[in-house]
Amino acid sequence: MDTKLSYDVAVIGGGAAGFFAAIAIAEARAGTRVVILEASPRVLTKVKVSGGGRCNVTHHLFEPKEFIKRYPRGEKELLGPFHRFGAQQTIAWFAAHGVTLKAEADGRMFPDTNSSQTIIDALQEAQRAAGVELRCRTLVQSIARTSEGFRLNLRQDDSLEARYVVLATGSMSQGLELAKSLGHELVAPVPSLFTFEIEESFLKELAGQSFAQINAQLRVGSAKKSWMQSGPALITHWGMSGPAILRLSAFAARELAEQDYKAELTVNWCGESKGDEVRSLLVQSKHDSAKKNMSNEHPFAFSKRFWEALLAYAQIPGDKVWAQLNNKELQALVEALTAMKLSVCGKGVFKEEFVTAGGIQRQDVDFRSMESRLCSGLYFAGEVLDIDGVTGGFNFQNAWTGAWLAGQHLAERLG
Ligand SMILES: Cc1cc2nc3c(=O)[nH]c(=O)nc-3n(C[C@H](O)[C@H](O)[C@H](O)COP(=O)(O)OP(=O)(O)OC[C@H]3O[C@@H](n4cnc5c(N)ncnc54)[C@H](O)[C@@H]3O)c2cc1C
């Protein structure tokens, strides 16, 4: 091998997974010749914009069995890896590299500076300190096996050789094509973590209304399967957003894509409260507020604007007094409150986090080492795999975990 252009490990992709893998190898085995090859002029660009510029690094949840439930794709495979390098190890890693992570009430963890630049600085500092070489504007166009490892073909007849390769190219098709050329099957990529556009126009007038907890059920096409999520939600100008909705978008990502984002959403605005409990509350109001206008008095924590919209939806005039509420109207109101049917008619954007479902087929990867089962010496980490999590720091944790495992295995392998 040409010593000037040869490396022990070439990491393709200068994102979260690529940096973490390269640092893990070089920190575990000093003197290892590691290079990160990044196509664009800048590195860690997704880290920069992540979490609304704050970078939601991981989630304050230390039980791997619970952690894996946040992955619509990859749940089974990630259990072992999270036992070895989970959220606690991530917190410790960043602490050892000068970054304190703090948890918010909902479990999301951010650097205490509230700036994603802190994470970028820590990763770049660790990369330099560990002696990892970084080459930007270096697109890997193709890859081939050699007797000693791999040849990576770059632009303008340039190439380099490495004994081992870590593919950390995220969801970009060019990276996936590299894996395909080495014999890997790809699961077609589709978006995950998006908001729902809702057809019913009355919702638009309620934009900005938020709910601490709704229960929402999603049915897609004629599929018998449905998805249920509970959690905070928000009505937007185009439909619905918030953790409960984003989780539904993730778990049903593939089926929604197949049905061109047409689905039926059934919302219980009262969260866990069942129809019977809500009916009892309404009957109680009939007695307690008998002479009061229904639009002025109600037993829920909803805003007046939302309550009036519910009455209109159930076709109950707002100036009606509670005593006049008949059984048919009572039933219509219970349904509006606990089982409102809405039509999802499209996919909206969620600016704080976005991820792609699909990528390298999981069964072709050994999750003890992150090495390919089809091509010895080829490793994977991050979003390039058919793994994705719900919003809350789970996607970065997948990147840190896979990258660390690949790094440890490579360091041991190199002796
Ligand atoms: C707006 C936004 C906000 C997000 N916020 C969060 C959050 O707060 N918390 C969270 O957990 N997740 C978040 N995510 C998801 C998270 O950013 C990704 O899951 C994570 O960055 C994936 O890291 P990666 O290293 O696998 O891929 P990437 O970050 O996509 O990095 C891949 C790199 O490989 C390079 N590359 C690709 N092909 C080649 C090639 N052929 N040659 C050389 N280089 C190549 C690309 O240029 C890129 O820099 C967010 C995503 C987005 C888009």
PDBQT file of the ligand as one rigid body, heavy atoms in Angstrom, charges set to zero:
ROOT
HETATM    1  C1  LIG A 501     -33.259  19.453  11.341  1.00  0.00    +0.000 C 
HETATM    2  C2  LIG A 501     -32.869  18.223  12.096  1.00  0.00    +0.000 A 
HETATM    3  C3  LIG A 501     -32.842  18.236  13.471  1.00  0.00    +0.000 A 
HETATM    4  C4  LIG A 501     -32.507  17.076  14.190  1.00  0.00    +0.000 A 
HETATM    5  N1  LIG A 501     -32.495  17.119  15.554  1.00  0.00    +0.000 NA
HETATM    6  C5  LIG A 501     -32.192  15.996  16.250  1.00  0.00    +0.000 A 
HETATM    7  C6  LIG A 501     -32.110  16.033  17.663  1.00  0.00    +0.000 A 
HETATM    8  O1  LIG A 501     -32.203  17.082  18.291  1.00  0.00    +0.000 OA
HETATM    9  N2  LIG A 501     -31.865  14.843  18.314  1.00  0.00    +0.000 N 
HETATM   10  C7  LIG A 501     -31.694  13.662  17.637  1.00  0.00    +0.000 A 
HETATM   11  O2  LIG A 501     -31.486  12.627  18.288  1.00  0.00    +0.000 OA
HETATM   12  N3  LIG A 501     -31.706  13.627  16.300  1.00  0.00    +0.000 NA
HETATM   13  C8  LIG A 501     -31.933  14.758  15.588  1.00  0.00    +0.000 A 
HETATM   14  N4  LIG A 501     -31.957  14.721  14.236  1.00  0.00    +0.000 N 
HETATM   15  C9  LIG A 501     -31.578  13.460  13.563  1.00  0.00    +0.000 C 
HETATM   16  C10 LIG A 501     -30.049  13.353  13.605  1.00  0.00    +0.000 C 
HETATM   17  O3  LIG A 501     -29.506  14.594  13.206  1.00  0.00    +0.000 OA
HETATM   18  C11 LIG A 501     -29.554  12.251  12.689  1.00  0.00    +0.000 C 
HETATM   19  O4  LIG A 501     -30.158  11.032  13.065  1.00  0.00    +0.000 OA
HETATM   20  C12 LIG A 501     -28.037  12.133  12.816  1.00  0.00    +0.000 C 
HETATM   21  O5  LIG A 501     -27.429  13.359  12.508  1.00  0.00    +0.000 OA
HETATM   22  C13 LIG A 501     -27.506  11.052  11.906  1.00  0.00    +0.000 C 
HETATM   23  O6  LIG A 501     -26.117  11.119  11.945  1.00  0.00    +0.000 OA
HETATM   24  P1  LIG A 501     -25.246  10.374  10.841  1.00  0.00    +0.000 P 
HETATM   25  O7  LIG A 501     -23.831  10.702  11.179  1.00  0.00    +0.000 OA
HETATM   26  O8  LIG A 501     -25.669   8.971  10.742  1.00  0.00    +0.000 OA
HETATM   27  O9  LIG A 501     -25.661  11.052   9.460  1.00  0.00    +0.000 OA
HETATM   28  P2  LIG A 501     -25.455  12.562   8.958  1.00  0.00    +0.000 P 
HETATM   29  O10 LIG A 501     -25.482  13.525  10.069  1.00  0.00    +0.000 OA
HETATM   30  O11 LIG A 501     -26.437  12.751   7.852  1.00  0.00    +0.000 OA
HETATM   31  O12 LIG A 501     -23.971  12.574   8.365  1.00  0.00    +0.000 OA
HETATM   32  C14 LIG A 501     -23.650  11.889   7.181  1.00  0.00    +0.000 C 
HETATM   33  C15 LIG A 501     -22.519  12.646   6.507  1.00  0.00    +0.000 C 
HETATM   34  O13 LIG A 501     -21.997  11.840   5.450  1.00  0.00    +0.000 OA
HETATM   35  C16 LIG A 501     -21.668  12.668   4.377  1.00  0.00    +0.000 C 
HETATM   36  N5  LIG A 501     -21.648  11.838   3.168  1.00  0.00    +0.000 N 
HETATM   37  C17 LIG A 501     -22.701  11.196   2.607  1.00  0.00    +0.000 A 
HETATM   38  N6  LIG A 501     -22.300  10.485   1.534  1.00  0.00    +0.000 NA
HETATM   39  C18 LIG A 501     -20.958  10.674   1.426  1.00  0.00    +0.000 A 
HETATM   40  C19 LIG A 501     -19.969  10.185   0.521  1.00  0.00    +0.000 A 
HETATM   41  N7  LIG A 501     -20.287   9.361  -0.487  1.00  0.00    +0.000 N 
HETATM   42  N8  LIG A 501     -18.692  10.581   0.694  1.00  0.00    +0.000 NA
HETATM   43  C20 LIG A 501     -18.344  11.404   1.733  1.00  0.00    +0.000 A 
HETATM   44  N9  LIG A 501     -19.244  11.900   2.607  1.00  0.00    +0.000 NA
HETATM   45  C21 LIG A 501     -20.542  11.527   2.464  1.00  0.00    +0.000 A 
HETATM   46  C22 LIG A 501     -22.747  13.722   4.387  1.00  0.00    +0.000 C 
HETATM   47  O14 LIG A 501     -22.345  14.902   3.708  1.00  0.00    +0.000 OA
HETATM   48  C23 LIG A 501     -22.952  13.939   5.882  1.00  0.00    +0.000 C 
HETATM   49  O15 LIG A 501     -22.151  14.993   6.372  1.00  0.00    +0.000 OA
HETATM   50  C24 LIG A 501     -32.226  15.871  13.497  1.00  0.00    +0.000 A 
HETATM   51  C25 LIG A 501     -32.235  15.868  12.092  1.00  0.00    +0.000 A 
HETATM   52  C26 LIG A 501     -32.533  17.020  11.398  1.00  0.00    +0.000 A 
HETATM   53  C27 LIG A 501     -32.528  16.996   9.892  1.00  0.00    +0.000 C 
ENDROOT
TORSDOF 0
